[in-house]
């Protein structure tokens, strides 16, 4: 006849703990899953949506436009090795590039 769980020695573990049963209060916490977002500095890739007409996309908010300019300026600075003194020029070029892309989108 099998021994009851309370009759086992203090160091013995039950077979249900190994089989994925309910967690006990002494179980270590499960680590949180890592985010599937892209690492900072790497733009995420969007899957193009199916378009039925030219103007089906919602206009971008000013914050979204600012974010696009910010990202573009960052990549321009990165391409030249983050050498100081060209930040304003990077921003102006990024702003022109984003505005041009958004005009072509409309």
N, C-alpha and C positions, 0 to 999 in steps of 0.2 A: 504494500500500500504506500502511496506517495505521501511525503511529508507535507504539511500545510506550510504556507509562506511564513507564518510566525515561528515555526519550529526550525527554520533554516538558520545557519550561523549568520552573524552580522555582515560579513563580507560577501556572502553569496547573493547573486542576482537571479531574479526570476527569468524564465524563458520568455515571458510576454514582453519584457522590456526590450529585448533584442529584436522581436518580431514586428516592431513598429506599432505597438499598442499605445495606449494612452500615456502621456508624459507624466512623470512623477514630479513632485515639487523639487527634487534634487537634480532634475535634468537640466543641463546647461541650455541657455536660450539659443534658439535657432538664429544664425546670422541673417541679417537683412539682405535681400537680393540687390545686386548692383543694378543701377539704372541702365536702360538700353539706349540712352541718349548718346549722341556723338560727343567725343571729348571736346573741351573748350578749344576754340581755334579751328575746329574742323566743321565746315558747314554741313548741315544735315541735307540729305537728298530727299526731295519731295517727289512722289509719284504724280505725274501729270494727271489732272482730272479730265474726264471726258467732256468735251465742249460741244454744245448743240448750236450755239450761235456765238458771235464774236464777243458780246458784252455779258457773258454769263458770270464772270468773276467779280466778286465784290471789291470795291475800291479799298485800298490800304489806308489804315489810319495814319496820322502823322507820326505816331510812335513807331509803327512798323516801317515807315519810310526811313526814319532816323536810324533804326536798327540796321537796315540794309546799307545805308551810307556808312555807318560805323564799321560794319563787317568789311565792306569794300576797302575802306581806308586802312583798316588793320592789315589786310592781305597785301596792300600796296607797300606798307611799311615793312612787312615781313619779307617781301620780295627783294627789298634793298638792304636787308640786314639790320633794320631798325636804327639806321644811322640818324642821329639827331639833326634837327634843323630843317626837315622837310615835311613836318606834320601838317602845316596849313595847305601846302601844295597837294599832299595826299588826300586831304579832306575835300578840297575843291574838285580834284579829278574824280574822286569817288562819287561826289554829289552829281556831277555832270553825267557820269556813267549810269548811275541809278535812275536819274530822271529820263535819260535817253531810253533805257530799258523799259521803264514804266510807260512812256509814251508809245512805244511799239506794242505794248501789251493791250492798250485800250482799243 
